Amino acid sequence: MTTLSAAAGRKVRRATMNDVARLAGVSIKTVSRVVNDEAGVHPATAERVLAAIDQLGFRRNLSARNLRRGSSTGTVGLVLEDVGNPFYSGVTRAVEEVSRLRGRQVITGSSDEDPVRERELALEFCSRRVDGLLIVPAGLQHGYLVPEMRAGTPVVFLDRPAGDVVADTVLVDNVGGTTEAVRHLASFGHRRIAFLGDAPDIFTANERLRGFREGCVRAGIGFHESLVVMGPHDEQSVRKALHGLTSGADPATAVVTGNNRITVHAVRALAGAARRPALVGFDDFELADLLSPPVSVIAHDASALGKAAADLLYARLDGDGSPPRRVVLPVRLVARGSGEVRV
């Protein structure tokens, strides 16, 4: 008897249909009929083939079978910024749930905000003949996908639009979210409101900055470039930025942070501070409601984003040939305490 530890020391060849046929004493065609649940096989013979399959641990190569038939490979590709980010974990989970109900599996990869890596992943997934692609774009050039799209592979961009191709896109209301954050803070008397955002070449960061600017104008408090610090940010840069913004003769009394990671860095930087500015962060995050004070956020549902994008992709796979759509999902202010501090 072969033990697991013994087998782990050498590479074991996977069982093939030939192996199953040989053990069961039948033809390869008979094995194929049993594997694919086709009629015309005597029950006793089918039972013998199934026993051989169990004994050998045989698994069908579904991709190869489907490609031979010219049909679906049963997979879709999902390119994210960072699968380790809780926000994108929620997106992935939603895409997986929709795909599971459709009998498909999801192949996922992280671009790490690198356009070259995004392209590599997308084309690798296409080379594996995925049925469709879902992409959180890291760059602005997506012409490399045109041949795949012309060949019939549907592509849906989510969280950010594509740069130079017309395609289905699912976004959240970035502008409306930061506009609402400023309105909310201004309602508590704040006139000096700062913004800490991500790199301005990122679509969501730029849109949230635009919403912040519009919010300042609408609230009648004016927009001051000196109160804006764009990233990318890490814990040290956020700490330094907050110190500069909230000190001096005319400090900011409130801060809007542009995403969940920046908000977490800000909370750490402000911990134990004698004077803390009011804070509203874009994106909710785990345990935000349990901090002291609980963090007020502009929340949007990562699961809804993933589901909407997946639903649109599968509509295309089902034959929907309507013009490309742009879907914008709503956001909402969740007031918990950190943003409800009067001047």
C-alpha positions in Angstrom: 0.0 0.0 0.0 1.4 3.5 -1.0 1.3 5.9 1.9 0.8 9.7 1.4 4.3 10.4 2.7 5.9 8.0 0.3 3.9 9.3 -2.7 4.8 12.9 -1.8 8.5 12.1 -2.5 7.9 11.5 -6.2 5.8 12.8 -9.0 2.9 10.5 -9.8 1.4 10.5 -13.3 -2.3 11.3 -13.5 -4.6 8.5 -14.6 -5.9 8.7 -18.2 -8.9 7.3 -20.0 -6.6 4.6 -21.3 -5.8 3.5 -17.8 -9.4 3.4 -16.8 -10.3 1.4 -19.9 -7.5 -1.1 -19.3 -8.5 -1.6 -15.6 -12.2 -2.0 -16.4 -11.5 -4.2 -19.5 -13.5 -1.9 -21.8 -12.9 0.4 -24.8 -12.0 4.1 -24.4 -15.3 5.0 -26.1 -17.2 3.1 -23.4 -15.2 5.1 -20.7 -16.0 8.3 -22.5 -19.7 7.5 -22.6 -19.8 6.7 -18.9 -17.7 9.9 -18.0 -20.1 12.1 -20.0 -23.2 10.3 -18.8 -24.2 9.2 -22.3 -26.7 6.4 -23.0 -25.8 3.0 -24.5 -23.7 1.4 -21.7 -24.9 -1.6 -19.8 -25.4 -0.8 -16.1 -23.0 -3.6 -15.0 -20.3 -2.2 -17.4 -20.9 1.3 -16.2 -20.5 0.2 -12.6 -17.2 -1.5 -13.5 -15.9 1.7 -15.2 -17.0 3.9 -12.2 -15.1 1.6 -9.9 -12.0 1.8 -12.0 -12.3 5.6 -12.0 -12.6 5.7 -8.2 -9.6 3.3 -7.8 -7.4 5.3 -10.1 -8.5 8.8 -9.1 -9.3 9.7 -12.7 -10.5 13.3 -13.3 -11.8 14.6 -16.6 -9.9 17.5 -18.3 -13.0 19.6 -18.7 -11.2 22.4 -20.6 -9.7 20.1 -23.2 -13.1 18.4 -23.7 -15.0 21.6 -24.1 -12.4 23.1 -26.4 -12.7 20.0 -28.6 -16.4 20.5 -28.7 -16.0 24.3 -29.4 -18.0 25.2 -26.3 -17.4 26.9 -23.0 -14.4 26.2 -20.8 -16.5 26.8 -17.7 -14.2 29.6 -16.4 -14.1 33.4 -16.2 -11.1 35.5 -15.4 -11.0 38.2 -12.7 -8.2 40.7 -12.6 -8.1 42.8 -9.4 -5.8 45.4 -7.9 -5.1 43.3 -4.8 -7.0 40.2 -3.7 -5.7 40.7 -0.2 -7.6 44.0 0.1 -10.9 43.3 2.0 -12.8 45.4 -0.5 -11.7 43.3 -3.4 -12.2 40.1 -1.4 -15.9 41.1 -1.2 -15.9 41.7 -5.0 -14.3 38.3 -5.6 -16.8 36.5 -3.3 -19.7 38.0 -5.2 -18.4 37.1 -8.6 -17.8 33.5 -7.4 -21.3 33.2 -6.1 -22.8 34.4 -9.4 -20.5 32.1 -11.3 -21.2 29.1 -9.1 -24.9 29.4 -9.9 -23.9 29.4 -13.6 -21.8 26.3 -13.3 -18.5 28.2 -13.8 -15.3 28.7 -11.9 -13.4 31.9 -11.4 -9.6 32.4 -12.0 -8.3 35.4 -10.1 -5.1 37.4 -10.2 -3.8 40.6 -8.6 -2.3 43.4 -10.8 -0.8 45.3 -7.8 -1.6 48.6 -9.7 0.8 47.6 -12.4 -0.5 48.0 -16.0 2.1 45.5 -17.3 1.0 42.9 -14.8 -2.7 43.6 -15.6 -2.0 42.9 -19.3 0.0 39.8 -18.5 -2.9 38.4 -16.4 -5.6 39.3 -18.8 -3.8 37.7 -21.8 -2.9 34.7 -19.8 -6.5 34.1 -18.9 -7.4 34.6 -22.6 -4.8 32.0 -23.6 -6.6 29.6 -21.2 -9.8 30.3 -23.2 -11.8 31.8 -20.3 -15.4 32.5 -21.4 -15.2 36.1 -20.2 -13.1 38.7 -18.4 -13.8 41.0 -15.4 -11.0 43.6 -14.9 -10.3 46.3 -12.4 -8.0 48.3 -14.7 -4.6 49.4 -13.5 -3.7 51.4 -16.6 -5.3 53.4 -19.4 -4.4 51.4 -22.4 -6.6 48.4 -23.2 -6.2 48.1 -27.0 -4.5 44.7 -26.4 -8.0 43.3 -25.6 -9.6 44.3 -28.9 -8.7 41.1 -30.7 -10.2 39.0 -27.9 -13.3 41.2 -27.8 -13.7 40.9 -31.6 -13.3 37.2 -31.3 -16.3 37.1 -28.9 -14.8 37.2 -25.4 -17.0 39.6 -23.4 -15.1 42.0 -21.1 -16.5 44.0 -18.2 -14.5 46.6 -16.4 -15.4 47.3 -12.7 -14.5 50.0 -10.1 -12.8 52.0 -12.9 -13.4 52.4 -16.6 -11.2 51.3 -19.5 -8.8 53.8 -20.9 -9.1 53.5 -24.7 -11.8 50.9 -25.5 -15.6 51.1 -25.3 -16.8 48.3 -23.0 -19.2 47.5 -20.3 -18.3 49.2 -17.0 -19.7 49.1 -13.4 -18.7 51.9 -11.1 -19.7 53.4 -7.7 -20.7 57.0 -7.3 -17.2 58.4 -6.4 -18.1 62.0 -7.0 -21.4 61.9 -5.1 -19.7 60.2 -2.2 -17.1 62.8 -1.4 -19.5 65.6 -2.1 -21.7 64.2 0.6 -18.8 63.8 3.0 -18.0 67.5 2.7 -21.6 68.5 3.0 -21.9 66.4 6.2 -18.8 67.9 7.8 -19.8 71.4 6.8 -23.1 70.9 8.5 -21.2 70.6 11.8 -19.5 73.9 11.3 -16.3 72.8 9.6 -14.8 75.3 7.1 -11.2 74.0 6.9 -11.7 70.5 5.5 -8.7 68.5 4.2 -8.6 65.6 1.7 -6.1 62.7 1.7 -6.4 60.8 -1.5 -4.6 58.1 -3.5 -2.4 58.7 -6.6 -4.3 61.2 -8.8 -3.7 59.1 -12.0 -6.0 56.4 -10.5 -9.6 57.0 -11.7 -11.3 56.5 -8.4 -8.8 58.9 -6.6 -9.3 61.6 -9.2 -13.1 61.3 -9.2 -13.2 61.4 -5.4 -11.0 64.5 -5.5 -13.4 66.0 -8.0 -16.3 65.3 -5.7 -14.5 66.8 -2.7 -13.9 70.0 -4.8 -17.5 70.2 -5.8 -18.6 69.6 -2.2 -16.5 72.5 -1.0 -18.0 74.8 -3.6 -21.6 73.7 -2.8 -21.0 74.1 0.9 -19.7 77.6 0.3 -16.4 77.0 2.1 -14.0 77.3 -0.8 -11.5 74.8 -2.2 -7.9 75.1 -1.0 -5.1 73.2 -2.8 -3.1 73.5 0.4 -5.6 71.2 2.2 -5.2 68.4 -0.4 -2.5 65.7 -0.2 -2.6 63.0 -2.9 -0.7 59.7 -2.7 0.2 56.9 -3.0 0.2 56.7 0.8 1.7 54.5 3.4 1.4 54.8 7.2 4.3 57.2 7.5 3.2 59.5 4.7 -0.3 59.7 6.1 1.1 60.5 9.6 3.3 63.3 8.1 0.4 64.7 6.0 -2.0 64.8 8.9 0.6 66.5 11.1 1.0 69.2 8.5 -2.7 69.7 7.8 -3.9 69.8 11.4 -1.1 72.0 12.9 -0.1 75.6 12.4 -2.1 78.9 12.6 -5.0 77.8 10.5 -5.3 74.0 10.7 -7.8 71.7 9.1 -10.6 70.8 11.6 -11.9 67.9 9.5 -10.5 65.3 7.1 -11.9 63.2 4.3 -9.8 60.1 3.4 -10.0 58.7 -0.1 -10.1 54.9 0.6 -10.2 52.3 3.3 -6.4 51.9 3.6 -5.8 55.6 3.9 -8.5 55.8 6.6 -6.9 53.0 8.6 -3.5 54.7 8.4 -5.2 58.0 9.6 -6.9 56.3 12.5 -3.5 54.9 13.6 -1.8 58.3 13.2 -4.5 60.1 15.2 -4.6 57.5 18.1 -3.9 59.3 21.4 -3.8 62.7 19.8 -4.9 65.5 22.1 -6.9 67.2 19.4 -8.4 65.1 16.7 -10.0 66.4 13.5 -13.4 65.1 12.5 -13.0 62.2 10.0 -15.1 60.7 7.2 -13.5 57.9 5.2 -14.4 56.6 1.7 -15.0 52.8 1.9 -16.2 51.0 5.0 -13.9 48.6 6.7 -14.0 45.8 9.2 -14.3 47.0 12.9 -14.8 50.6 11.9 -17.9 50.7 14.1 -15.9 49.3 17.1 -13.1 51.9 17.2 -13.2 54.9 19.6 -14.7 57.0 18.2 -16.4 54.8 15.6 -15.4 55.9 12.1 -18.0 57.6 9.9 -17.7 56.4 6.3 -19.0 56.7 2.8 -20.0 53.1 2.3 -20.7 51.1 -0.8 -21.3 47.4 -1.2 -18.4 45.5 -2.7 -20.6 42.5 -3.1 -23.1 44.6 -5.1 -20.3 45.8 -7.4 -19.1 42.3 -8.0 -22.6 40.9 -8.6 -23.5 43.7 -11.0 -20.4 43.2 -13.0 -20.8 39.4 -13.1 -24.5 39.7 -14.0 -23.5 41.9 -16.9 -20.8 39.5 -18.0 -23.2 36.6 -18.0 -25.8 38.6 -19.8 -23.3 39.0 -22.6 -22.5 35.3 -22.6 -26.2 34.6 -22.9 -26.3 36.6 -26.1 -27.1 40.2 -25.0 -25.8 42.2 -27.9 -27.0 45.7 -26.8 -24.5 48.6 -26.8 -21.9 48.7 -23.9 -23.4 49.8 -20.6 -22.1 52.1 -17.9 -23.6 51.2 -14.5 -23.1 53.5 -11.5 -24.0 52.1 -8.1 -25.1 54.4 -5.2 -23.1 55.1 -2.0 -24.4 56.1 1.4 -23.1 58.0 4.4 -22.8 56.0 7.6 -22.6 58.4 10.5 -20.9 56.7 13.5 -19.2 59.4 15.5 -15.8 60.5 14.0 -17.5 62.7 11.5 -20.0 64.3 13.8 -17.7 66.4 15.8 -18.5 70.2 15.9 -15.9 72.8 15.6 
